[in-house]
């Protein structure tokens, strides 16, 4: 007896099947994106991964409309690629330290993890949508919103903010003309970890540090991105340098910082501070 040929779904029925997939996945996606801790995120991520496998197996059982016969295998391939996309997107979130070597806060790790999951899921939805074309929709119901960005991500200090100062003040001043990246300039008589004053100068801005004491001092500066105002440090793409010449605090000085070369005075790399 001949095997009956499966009857393909109509386009509305196929749309209904994809919509049901979104409805099944949406709670798992929400659980991941609403996680309050890294541990809760990991648990939710595993549940989402299992749900993706289940809906993929159900989709494999249906017979698509005649116009989507070649598209349907690509839809299944998109679900198969999801796990690999997750692994790739979570690579950054797996790092426990920033590129500058500082410990990542749990808030930042959770943000990066959620961003990775959202990106992987959005790639799944986009791949499915690209495969099926404009006649059927997938993704609008279940792709989550971007997670809230922690303050440190893209964080910057205010130009001219003197956020550290110790000891008495004097008549000296230091004007910083910065045409390079955001920097923190430190005036100290000894170590940059014991500053007389620290001032934040944004890229392509000028700021002046007044009240420098009448004694010789060194000028250190550090640049980077993702300013952590609480701990007074950049957390990504850090560089640390000092001017080679000593400065007399009795005078008003002007230094220029540029991307390359570094400015109007010789400088050298130094240890992190």
SEDO-265561 format. One line per field, with one value per residue: residue number from 1; residue in one letter; y, z, x of N, C-alpha, C in turn. Coordinates in nm, 2 decimals. Each point is the difference from the previous one (the first is absolute). Layout:
<atoms>
resi	[NUM;...] .
resn	[A;...] .
nY	[Y;...] .
nZ	[Z;...] .
nX	[X;...] .
caY	[Y;...] .
caZ	[Z;...] .
caX	[X;...] .
cY	[Y;...] .
cZ	[Z;...] .
cX	[X;...] .
</atoms>
This chain:
<atoms>
resi	[1;2;3;4;5;6;7;8;9;10;11;12;13;14;15;16;17;18;19;20;21;22;23;24;25;26;27;28;29;30;31;32;33;34;35;36;37;38;39;40;41;42;43;44;45;46;47;48;49;50;51;52;53;54;55;56;57;58;59;60;61;62;63;64;65;66;67;68;69;70;71;72;73;74;75;76;77;78;79;80;81;82;83;84;85;86;87;88;89;90;91;92;93;94;95;96;97;98;99;100;101;102;103;104;105;106;107;108;109;110;111;112;113;114;115;116;117;118;119;120;121;122;123;124;125;126;127;128;129;130;131;132;133;134;135;136;137;138;139;140;141;142;143;144;145;146;147;148;149;150;151;152;153;154;155;156;157;158;159;160;161;162;163;164;165;166;167;168;169;170;171;172;173;174;175;176;177;178;179;180;181;182;183;184;185;186;187;188;189;190;191;192;193;194;195;196;197;198;199;200;201;202;203;204;205;206;207;208;209;210;211;212;213;214;215;216;217;218;219;220;221;222;223;224;225;226;227;228;229;230;231;232;233;234;235;236;237;238;239;240;241;242;243;244;245;246;247;248;249;250;251;252;253;254;255;256;257;258;259;260;261;262;263;264;265;266;267;268;269;270;271;272;273] .
resn	[X;X;X;X;X;X;X;X;X;X;X;X;X;X;X;X;X;X;X;X;X;X;X;X;X;X;X;X;X;X;X;X;X;X;X;X;X;X;X;X;X;X;X;X;X;X;X;X;X;X;X;X;X;X;X;X;X;X;X;X;X;X;X;X;X;X;X;X;X;X;X;X;X;X;X;X;X;X;X;X;X;X;X;X;X;X;X;X;X;X;X;X;X;X;X;X;X;X;X;X;X;X;X;X;X;X;X;X;X;X;X;X;X;X;X;X;X;X;X;X;X;X;X;X;X;X;X;X;X;X;X;X;X;X;X;X;X;X;X;X;X;X;X;X;X;X;X;X;X;X;X;X;X;X;X;X;X;X;X;X;X;X;X;X;X;X;X;X;X;X;X;X;X;X;X;X;X;X;X;X;X;X;X;X;X;X;X;X;X;X;X;X;X;X;X;X;X;X;X;X;X;X;X;X;X;X;X;X;X;X;X;X;X;X;X;X;X;X;X;X;X;X;X;X;X;X;X;X;X;X;X;X;X;X;X;X;X;X;X;X;X;X;X;X;X;X;X;X;X;X;X;X;X;X;X;X;X;X;X;X;X;X;X;X;X;X;X;X;X;X;X;X;X] .
nY	[-0.12;0.10;0.06;0.05;0.09;0.05;0.05;0.10;0.07;0.06;0.11;0.03;-0.13;0.02;0.11;-0.07;-0.08;0.09;0.05;-0.13;-0.01;0.11;-0.05;-0.12;0.07;0.08;-0.09;-0.09;0.07;0.02;-0.13;-0.01;0.08;-0.07;-0.09;-0.01;-0.13;-0.02;-0.05;0.10;0.08;-0.06;-0.01;0.13;0.02;-0.08;0.06;0.12;-0.05;-0.05;0.11;0.06;-0.10;0.02;0.13;-0.02;-0.09;0.08;0.10;-0.09;-0.01;0.13;0.00;0.07;0.12;-0.02;0.13;-0.08;-0.09;0.09;0.08;-0.10;-0.07;0.12;-0.01;-0.13;0.04;0.10;-0.09;-0.07;0.11;0.00;-0.13;-0.01;0.07;-0.08;-0.11;0.05;0.03;-0.11;0.00;0.12;-0.05;-0.10;0.11;-0.02;0.04;0.14;0.06;0.08;-0.11;0.09;-0.04;-0.08;0.10;-0.06;0.13;0.02;-0.11;0.03;0.13;-0.04;-0.08;0.09;0.09;-0.09;-0.04;0.13;0.02;-0.11;0.04;0.13;-0.06;-0.08;0.10;0.07;-0.11;-0.02;0.13;0.00;-0.11;0.05;0.11;0.09;-0.11;-0.04;0.02;0.03;0.01;0.07;-0.12;-0.06;0.08;-0.01;0.10;0.10;-0.07;0.04;0.11;-0.07;0.08;-0.11;-0.06;0.04;-0.03;0.13;0.05;0.10;0.07;0.00;-0.12;0.08;-0.13;0.04;0.03;0.03;0.03;0.09;0.12;0.03;0.08;-0.12;-0.02;-0.09;0.05;-0.08;0.00;-0.06;-0.04;-0.07;-0.11;-0.04;0.09;-0.06;0.12;-0.05;0.09;-0.04;0.01;-0.11;-0.07;-0.05;-0.10;0.11;0.03;0.10;-0.03;-0.04;0.02;-0.01;-0.04;0.04;-0.09;0.07;0.00;0.11;-0.02;0.07;-0.05;0.07;0.09;-0.01;-0.08;0.09;-0.12;-0.06;-0.03;-0.12;-0.02;-0.08;-0.09;-0.03;-0.09;0.00;-0.10;0.02;0.13;-0.05;0.08;-0.11;-0.07;0.11;-0.07;-0.01;-0.06;0.07;-0.06;-0.04;0.12;-0.01;0.14;0.05;0.13;0.00;0.12;0.05;0.03;0.13;-0.02;0.07;-0.07;0.07;-0.12;-0.03;-0.11;-0.06;-0.06;-0.07;-0.06;0.07;0.05;-0.02;0.08;0.10;-0.12;-0.05;-0.12;-0.07;-0.12;-0.02;-0.04;-0.10;0.09] .
nZ	[0.00;-0.09;0.04;0.08;-0.09;0.09;0.05;-0.08;0.10;0.02;-0.07;0.02;-0.04;-0.10;-0.02;0.02;-0.07;-0.08;0.00;-0.01;-0.09;-0.04;0.00;-0.05;-0.08;-0.02;0.07;-0.07;-0.11;0.05;0.03;-0.11;-0.07;0.08;-0.03;0.14;-0.03;0.00;0.12;0.02;-0.06;0.06;0.10;-0.02;-0.02;0.10;0.06;-0.03;0.02;0.11;0.02;-0.04;0.07;0.10;-0.01;-0.01;0.10;0.06;-0.03;0.03;0.08;-0.02;-0.08;-0.04;-0.02;-0.11;0.03;0.11;-0.10;-0.08;0.05;0.01;-0.09;-0.07;0.02;-0.03;-0.10;-0.01;0.03;-0.09;-0.06;0.06;0.03;-0.12;-0.04;0.08;-0.04;-0.12;0.02;0.06;-0.10;-0.04;0.02;-0.06;-0.05;0.11;-0.09;0.01;-0.11;0.10;0.02;0.00;0.12;-0.08;0.01;0.09;0.02;-0.02;0.08;0.09;-0.01;0.00;0.10;0.05;-0.02;0.05;0.10;0.03;-0.02;0.07;0.08;-0.01;0.01;0.09;0.06;-0.01;0.04;0.10;0.03;-0.01;0.06;0.08;0.00;-0.08;-0.06;0.08;0.12;0.04;0.14;-0.06;0.02;-0.04;-0.10;0.10;0.09;-0.03;0.07;0.12;-0.05;0.06;0.10;0.04;-0.07;-0.06;0.12;0.03;0.04;0.09;-0.11;0.04;0.02;0.10;-0.01;-0.01;0.13;0.03;0.13;0.03;-0.04;-0.13;-0.05;0.00;-0.13;-0.05;-0.12;-0.03;-0.11;0.00;-0.10;0.11;0.07;0.06;0.09;0.09;0.04;0.05;0.09;0.01;0.12;-0.01;0.05;-0.12;0.08;0.01;-0.07;-0.04;-0.13;-0.03;-0.13;-0.03;-0.11;-0.05;-0.10;-0.06;0.13;0.07;0.09;0.11;0.05;0.09;0.07;-0.10;0.09;0.06;-0.06;-0.02;-0.12;0.00;-0.13;0.05;-0.09;0.01;-0.10;-0.06;0.02;0.01;0.03;0.10;0.01;0.03;-0.08;-0.07;-0.10;-0.11;-0.06;-0.11;-0.08;0.11;0.02;0.04;0.02;-0.01;0.03;-0.09;-0.03;0.10;0.07;-0.01;0.12;-0.01;-0.11;-0.10;-0.01;-0.13;0.01;-0.11;-0.02;-0.08;-0.09;-0.09;0.04;0.12;-0.06;0.09;0.06;0.02;-0.03;0.10;-0.04;0.08;0.12;0.01;0.00] .
nX	[0.09;-0.02;0.12;-0.10;-0.01;0.09;-0.11;0.05;0.05;-0.11;0.02;-0.13;-0.01;0.09;-0.06;-0.11;0.06;0.04;-0.12;-0.04;0.09;-0.03;-0.13;0.05;0.07;-0.10;-0.07;0.06;-0.03;-0.13;0.00;0.07;-0.08;-0.09;0.09;0.00;0.05;0.13;-0.02;-0.09;0.09;0.10;-0.08;-0.04;0.13;0.02;-0.09;0.05;0.12;-0.05;-0.06;0.12;0.06;-0.09;-0.01;0.13;0.00;-0.08;0.08;0.09;-0.11;0.00;-0.10;0.09;-0.05;-0.06;-0.04;-0.01;-0.01;0.06;-0.09;-0.09;0.08;0.00;-0.13;0.00;0.07;-0.09;-0.09;0.05;0.01;-0.11;0.03;0.05;-0.10;-0.07;0.07;-0.02;-0.13;0.01;0.09;-0.05;-0.13;0.07;0.06;0.07;0.09;0.01;0.01;-0.04;-0.06;-0.10;-0.04;-0.07;-0.08;-0.07;-0.02;0.13;0.04;-0.10;0.04;0.13;-0.03;-0.08;0.09;0.09;-0.08;-0.02;0.13;0.03;-0.10;0.05;0.12;-0.06;-0.06;0.11;0.07;-0.09;0.00;0.13;-0.01;-0.09;0.07;-0.06;-0.04;0.10;-0.04;0.12;-0.01;-0.10;-0.05;0.12;0.05;0.09;-0.04;0.08;0.10;-0.04;0.06;0.09;0.01;0.08;-0.10;0.11;0.02;-0.02;0.11;-0.02;0.00;0.12;-0.06;0.03;0.02;0.13;0.01;0.13;0.01;0.09;-0.05;0.04;0.09;0.06;0.02;-0.08;0.02;-0.11;0.06;-0.12;0.08;0.03;0.01;-0.11;0.04;0.08;0.02;0.11;-0.01;0.13;0.03;-0.07;-0.10;-0.04;0.03;0.09;-0.11;0.06;-0.03;-0.12;0.02;-0.13;0.06;-0.11;-0.03;0.09;0.04;-0.02;0.09;-0.02;0.11;-0.08;0.07;0.09;0.05;0.07;-0.01;0.11;-0.05;-0.06;-0.02;-0.10;-0.03;-0.13;-0.02;-0.12;-0.08;-0.13;-0.02;0.07;-0.10;-0.06;0.07;-0.04;-0.06;0.08;-0.10;0.00;0.08;0.05;0.05;0.13;0.02;0.12;-0.01;0.11;-0.04;0.07;-0.11;0.02;-0.05;0.10;-0.01;-0.05;-0.04;0.03;-0.08;0.05;-0.11;0.07;-0.07;0.06;0.11;0.05;0.08;0.01;0.00;0.13;-0.04;-0.03;-0.01;-0.10;0.02;-0.09;-0.09] .
caY	[0.12;0.11;0.10;0.12;0.12;0.09;0.12;0.11;0.10;0.13;0.10;0.04;-0.10;0.00;0.12;-0.04;-0.09;0.09;0.08;-0.08;-0.02;0.12;0.00;-0.09;0.04;0.14;-0.01;-0.04;0.12;0.10;-0.05;0.03;0.14;0.06;-0.06;0.10;-0.04;-0.08;-0.14;-0.01;0.01;-0.13;-0.09;0.03;-0.03;-0.15;-0.03;0.05;-0.09;-0.12;0.04;0.02;-0.13;-0.06;0.06;-0.03;-0.14;0.01;0.07;-0.10;-0.10;0.06;0.02;0.15;0.03;-0.03;0.11;0.01;-0.13;0.02;0.09;-0.07;-0.06;0.11;0.04;-0.10;0.03;0.12;-0.05;-0.08;0.09;0.08;-0.03;0.05;0.15;0.03;-0.02;0.11;0.12;-0.01;0.00;0.12;0.00;-0.10;0.06;0.05;0.12;0.09;0.00;0.07;-0.09;0.02;-0.09;0.05;0.00;-0.09;0.07;0.00;-0.13;-0.04;0.08;-0.06;-0.13;0.02;0.05;-0.12;-0.08;0.07;0.01;-0.13;-0.03;0.09;-0.05;-0.11;0.06;0.06;-0.10;-0.06;0.09;0.00;-0.13;-0.02;0.12;0.10;-0.05;-0.06;0.08;-0.07;0.07;0.12;-0.03;-0.06;0.06;0.09;0.13;0.01;0.02;0.14;0.01;0.05;0.13;-0.01;-0.02;0.13;0.10;0.10;0.11;0.13;0.07;0.09;-0.04;-0.04;-0.09;-0.04;0.10;-0.02;0.10;0.14;0.05;0.10;0.09;-0.06;-0.06;-0.09;0.00;-0.12;0.00;-0.14;-0.04;-0.15;-0.06;0.04;-0.03;0.06;0.06;-0.01;0.07;-0.06;0.02;-0.14;-0.11;0.04;-0.05;0.10;0.12;0.14;0.02;-0.08;0.07;-0.07;0.09;-0.07;0.01;0.12;0.11;0.07;0.02;0.05;-0.03;0.11;-0.03;-0.09;0.05;0.05;-0.09;-0.08;-0.11;-0.08;-0.01;-0.13;0.00;-0.13;0.01;-0.13;0.01;-0.05;0.06;-0.04;0.12;-0.04;-0.04;0.09;-0.07;-0.05;-0.15;-0.06;0.07;0.09;0.04;0.07;0.06;0.12;0.09;-0.03;0.12;0.04;0.13;0.10;0.04;0.15;0.06;-0.05;-0.09;-0.06;-0.12;-0.04;-0.15;-0.04;-0.14;-0.04;-0.03;0.02;0.14;0.10;-0.03;-0.14;-0.08;-0.15;-0.09;-0.03;-0.10;0.04;0.08] .
caZ	[0.00;-0.01;0.11;-0.04;0.00;0.10;-0.05;0.06;0.07;-0.06;0.06;0.13;0.10;0.02;0.08;0.13;0.06;0.05;0.11;0.12;0.04;0.07;0.13;0.08;0.03;0.07;0.15;0.02;-0.03;0.10;0.12;-0.01;0.00;0.13;0.10;0.08;0.03;-0.10;0.02;-0.05;-0.14;-0.06;0.01;-0.10;-0.13;-0.03;-0.03;-0.14;-0.10;-0.01;-0.07;-0.14;-0.05;-0.01;-0.11;-0.12;-0.04;-0.05;-0.13;-0.09;-0.03;-0.08;-0.15;-0.03;-0.13;-0.12;-0.03;0.10;0.01;0.01;0.11;0.13;0.05;0.05;0.13;0.09;0.02;0.09;0.13;0.03;0.02;0.12;0.11;-0.04;0.01;0.15;0.05;-0.05;0.06;0.15;0.02;0.07;0.13;0.09;0.06;0.13;0.01;-0.11;-0.08;0.08;0.11;0.12;0.01;-0.05;0.10;-0.04;-0.08;-0.13;-0.05;-0.03;-0.12;-0.12;-0.03;-0.06;-0.13;-0.09;-0.03;-0.09;-0.13;-0.06;-0.03;-0.11;-0.12;-0.03;-0.06;-0.13;-0.09;-0.04;-0.08;-0.13;-0.07;-0.04;-0.08;0.06;0.02;0.13;0.10;0.12;0.08;0.07;0.13;0.10;0.02;0.12;-0.01;0.04;0.14;0.04;0.00;0.12;-0.01;-0.04;-0.14;-0.07;0.10;-0.01;0.10;-0.05;-0.03;0.10;0.14;0.09;0.08;0.12;0.04;0.14;0.04;-0.03;-0.14;-0.02;-0.11;-0.13;-0.08;-0.11;-0.10;-0.08;-0.13;-0.03;-0.13;-0.01;0.06;0.14;0.09;0.14;0.02;0.14;0.05;0.12;0.04;0.02;-0.08;-0.05;0.09;0.10;-0.07;0.05;-0.06;-0.12;-0.08;-0.12;-0.12;-0.11;-0.13;-0.07;0.09;0.08;0.15;0.07;0.14;0.08;0.14;0.01;0.10;-0.05;0.02;-0.12;0.00;-0.12;-0.07;-0.06;-0.06;-0.04;-0.09;-0.01;-0.02;0.10;0.12;0.13;0.09;0.14;0.03;-0.06;-0.10;-0.13;0.01;-0.13;-0.10;0.08;-0.03;0.11;-0.03;0.08;-0.07;0.05;0.07;0.13;-0.02;0.11;0.04;0.01;-0.13;-0.08;-0.11;-0.09;-0.07;-0.11;-0.02;-0.13;-0.02;-0.04;0.13;0.12;0.04;-0.01;0.09;-0.01;0.10;0.01;0.05;0.14;0.06;0.03;0.12] .
caX	[-0.09;0.09;-0.01;-0.06;0.08;-0.05;-0.06;0.06;-0.08;-0.02;0.08;-0.05;0.02;0.14;0.02;-0.05;0.10;0.12;-0.05;0.00;0.14;0.04;-0.07;0.06;0.13;0.00;0.02;0.14;0.08;-0.02;0.06;0.14;0.02;-0.04;0.09;0.06;0.13;0.07;-0.04;-0.14;0.02;0.04;-0.11;-0.09;0.06;-0.01;-0.14;-0.02;0.06;-0.08;-0.12;0.03;0.02;-0.14;-0.07;0.06;-0.05;-0.14;0.00;0.05;-0.11;-0.11;0.03;-0.02;-0.07;0.08;0.09;0.11;0.07;0.14;0.03;-0.02;0.13;0.08;-0.05;0.05;0.15;0.02;-0.01;0.12;0.11;-0.03;0.09;0.13;-0.01;0.00;0.14;0.09;-0.04;0.02;0.14;0.04;-0.06;0.07;0.11;-0.03;0.08;0.00;0.12;0.10;0.04;-0.08;-0.11;-0.13;-0.10;-0.11;-0.10;0.05;0.00;-0.14;-0.04;0.06;-0.06;-0.13;0.03;0.04;-0.12;-0.09;0.06;-0.01;-0.14;-0.03;0.06;-0.08;-0.12;0.04;0.03;-0.13;-0.08;0.07;-0.03;-0.14;-0.04;-0.09;-0.14;-0.02;0.08;0.05;0.10;-0.06;-0.06;0.08;0.13;-0.01;0.06;0.13;0.00;0.05;0.15;0.06;0.06;0.14;0.01;0.00;0.01;0.10;0.00;-0.03;0.12;0.05;-0.03;0.11;-0.07;0.09;0.09;0.05;0.10;-0.03;0.00;0.10;-0.03;0.03;-0.11;0.03;-0.10;0.01;-0.06;-0.01;-0.06;0.00;-0.12;-0.03;0.11;0.01;0.13;0.03;0.11;0.05;0.14;0.06;-0.06;-0.13;-0.10;-0.02;-0.01;-0.04;-0.13;-0.03;-0.11;-0.05;-0.01;-0.06;0.07;-0.02;-0.04;0.10;-0.03;0.11;0.01;0.06;0.04;0.11;0.09;0.13;0.11;0.01;-0.10;0.00;-0.13;-0.04;-0.13;-0.05;-0.11;-0.07;-0.15;-0.08;0.04;-0.06;0.01;0.01;0.14;0.09;0.09;-0.06;0.00;0.04;0.10;0.08;0.14;0.05;0.12;0.04;0.10;0.13;0.05;-0.06;-0.06;0.01;-0.14;-0.01;-0.03;-0.11;0.05;-0.09;0.05;-0.10;-0.01;-0.05;0.00;0.14;0.07;-0.08;-0.02;0.11;0.11;0.02;-0.07;0.03;-0.10;0.03;-0.09;-0.14;-0.02] .
cY	[0.12;0.09;0.13;0.12;0.10;0.13;0.12;0.09;0.12;0.11;0.05;-0.11;0.00;0.12;-0.03;-0.09;0.08;0.09;-0.08;-0.03;0.13;0.01;-0.09;0.05;0.13;-0.01;-0.03;0.12;0.10;-0.04;0.03;0.15;0.07;-0.05;0.11;-0.03;-0.08;-0.14;-0.02;0.01;-0.14;-0.10;0.03;-0.02;-0.15;-0.03;0.05;-0.09;-0.13;0.03;0.01;-0.14;-0.06;0.06;-0.03;-0.14;0.00;0.06;-0.10;-0.10;0.06;0.00;0.14;0.02;-0.02;0.11;0.01;-0.13;0.02;0.08;-0.07;-0.06;0.11;0.05;-0.10;0.02;0.11;-0.04;-0.09;0.09;0.08;-0.03;0.05;0.15;0.04;-0.01;0.11;0.13;0.01;0.00;0.12;0.00;-0.10;0.06;0.06;0.13;0.08;-0.01;0.07;-0.09;0.01;-0.10;0.06;-0.01;-0.11;0.07;0.01;-0.13;-0.04;0.08;-0.06;-0.13;0.02;0.06;-0.11;-0.08;0.07;0.01;-0.14;-0.03;0.09;-0.06;-0.12;0.05;0.06;-0.11;-0.07;0.09;0.02;-0.12;0.00;0.12;0.08;-0.06;-0.05;0.07;-0.09;0.10;0.12;-0.03;-0.04;0.06;0.10;0.13;-0.01;0.02;0.14;0.00;0.05;0.13;0.00;-0.02;0.13;0.12;0.10;0.10;0.13;0.08;0.10;-0.04;-0.04;-0.09;-0.05;0.13;-0.02;0.11;0.15;0.03;0.11;0.08;-0.06;-0.05;-0.08;0.00;-0.12;0.02;-0.14;-0.02;-0.15;-0.06;0.06;-0.04;0.05;0.04;0.01;0.09;-0.05;0.03;-0.13;-0.10;0.05;-0.06;0.08;0.14;0.13;0.03;-0.08;0.08;-0.08;0.10;-0.09;0.02;0.13;0.11;0.05;0.02;0.05;-0.04;0.11;-0.05;-0.10;0.06;0.05;-0.09;-0.09;-0.12;-0.08;0.00;-0.13;0.02;-0.14;0.02;-0.13;0.03;-0.06;0.04;-0.05;0.11;-0.04;-0.03;0.08;-0.07;-0.03;-0.16;-0.07;0.08;0.09;0.02;0.09;0.06;0.12;0.08;-0.02;0.12;0.03;0.15;0.08;0.05;0.15;0.06;-0.06;-0.08;-0.03;-0.12;-0.04;-0.15;-0.03;-0.15;-0.05;0.11;0.05;0.15;0.09;-0.03;-0.15;-0.07;-0.15;-0.08;-0.03;-0.11;0.06;0.08;0.04] .
cZ	[0.00;0.12;-0.05;0.00;0.10;-0.07;0.07;0.07;-0.09;0.06;0.13;0.11;0.04;0.09;0.14;0.07;0.05;0.11;0.13;0.05;0.08;0.14;0.10;0.05;0.09;0.15;0.03;-0.02;0.11;0.13;0.00;0.01;0.13;0.12;0.08;0.04;-0.11;0.01;-0.05;-0.15;-0.06;0.01;-0.11;-0.14;-0.04;-0.03;-0.14;-0.10;-0.02;-0.07;-0.15;-0.07;-0.03;-0.12;-0.13;-0.05;-0.04;-0.13;-0.11;-0.05;-0.10;-0.15;-0.04;-0.12;-0.12;-0.03;0.10;0.02;0.01;0.12;0.13;0.06;0.06;0.14;0.11;0.02;0.09;0.15;0.04;0.03;0.13;0.11;-0.03;0.02;0.15;0.05;-0.04;0.07;0.15;0.03;0.09;0.14;0.09;0.06;0.13;0.02;-0.12;-0.08;0.08;0.12;0.12;0.01;-0.06;0.12;-0.04;-0.09;-0.15;-0.07;-0.05;-0.13;-0.12;-0.03;-0.06;-0.14;-0.10;-0.04;-0.09;-0.14;-0.07;-0.04;-0.11;-0.13;-0.05;-0.07;-0.14;-0.11;-0.05;-0.09;-0.14;-0.08;-0.06;-0.08;0.07;0.02;0.13;0.10;0.12;0.07;0.07;0.13;0.11;0.02;0.11;-0.03;0.05;0.16;0.04;0.02;0.13;-0.02;-0.05;-0.15;-0.08;0.10;-0.02;0.11;-0.06;-0.03;0.11;0.14;0.08;0.11;0.12;0.02;0.14;0.03;-0.03;-0.14;-0.01;-0.13;-0.14;-0.07;-0.11;-0.10;-0.09;-0.13;-0.06;-0.14;-0.02;0.06;0.14;0.09;0.14;0.01;0.15;0.03;0.14;0.03;0.01;-0.09;-0.05;0.09;0.13;-0.06;0.08;-0.05;-0.13;-0.07;-0.12;-0.12;-0.12;-0.13;-0.07;0.08;0.07;0.14;0.07;0.15;0.07;0.14;0.02;0.10;-0.06;0.03;-0.13;0.00;-0.14;-0.05;-0.06;-0.07;-0.05;-0.09;-0.01;-0.03;0.11;0.14;0.12;0.10;0.15;0.04;-0.07;-0.10;-0.12;0.02;-0.13;-0.07;0.08;-0.05;0.12;-0.04;0.09;-0.09;0.07;0.08;0.12;-0.02;0.13;0.03;0.02;-0.12;-0.06;-0.12;-0.09;-0.07;-0.10;-0.01;-0.13;-0.02;-0.04;-0.08;0.12;0.04;-0.01;0.10;-0.01;0.12;-0.01;0.06;0.15;0.05;0.02;0.13;0.01] .
cX	[0.09;-0.02;-0.06;0.10;-0.05;-0.05;0.07;-0.10;-0.03;0.09;-0.05;0.03;0.15;0.03;-0.05;0.11;0.12;-0.04;-0.01;0.14;0.04;-0.07;0.07;0.14;0.00;0.02;0.14;0.10;-0.01;0.07;0.15;0.02;-0.03;0.09;0.07;0.14;0.06;-0.05;-0.14;0.00;0.04;-0.11;-0.10;0.05;-0.01;-0.15;-0.04;0.06;-0.08;-0.13;0.02;0.01;-0.14;-0.07;0.06;-0.05;-0.14;-0.02;0.05;-0.11;-0.10;0.04;-0.03;-0.09;0.09;0.10;0.12;0.07;0.15;0.04;0.00;0.13;0.09;-0.05;0.05;0.15;0.02;-0.02;0.12;0.12;-0.01;0.10;0.14;0.00;0.01;0.14;0.09;-0.03;0.03;0.15;0.05;-0.05;0.07;0.12;-0.03;0.08;-0.01;0.13;0.12;0.04;-0.08;-0.12;-0.13;-0.11;-0.11;-0.10;0.05;0.00;-0.14;-0.05;0.06;-0.06;-0.14;0.01;0.03;-0.12;-0.10;0.05;-0.02;-0.14;-0.05;0.05;-0.08;-0.13;0.02;0.02;-0.13;-0.08;0.06;-0.04;-0.14;-0.05;-0.11;-0.14;-0.03;0.09;0.05;0.09;-0.06;-0.06;0.09;0.14;-0.01;0.06;0.15;0.00;0.05;0.15;0.05;0.08;0.14;0.02;-0.01;0.01;0.11;-0.01;-0.04;0.13;0.04;-0.03;0.12;-0.06;0.09;0.09;0.04;0.10;-0.04;0.01;0.10;-0.04;0.02;-0.13;0.05;-0.12;0.03;-0.08;0.00;-0.07;0.01;-0.12;-0.02;0.12;-0.03;0.14;0.03;0.13;0.04;0.15;0.08;-0.07;-0.14;-0.11;-0.02;0.00;-0.01;-0.13;-0.01;-0.12;-0.03;-0.01;-0.05;0.08;-0.04;-0.05;0.13;-0.05;0.12;-0.01;0.07;0.03;0.11;0.11;0.13;0.12;0.01;-0.10;0.02;-0.14;-0.01;-0.13;-0.03;-0.12;-0.07;-0.15;-0.07;0.05;-0.08;0.02;0.02;0.14;0.10;0.10;-0.08;0.01;0.03;0.10;0.09;0.15;0.04;0.13;0.03;0.10;0.13;0.06;-0.08;-0.05;0.02;-0.13;-0.01;-0.06;-0.13;0.05;-0.12;0.06;-0.11;0.01;-0.07;0.01;0.14;0.06;-0.07;-0.01;0.12;0.11;0.02;-0.07;0.04;-0.11;0.03;-0.10;-0.14;-0.02;-0.15] .
</atoms>
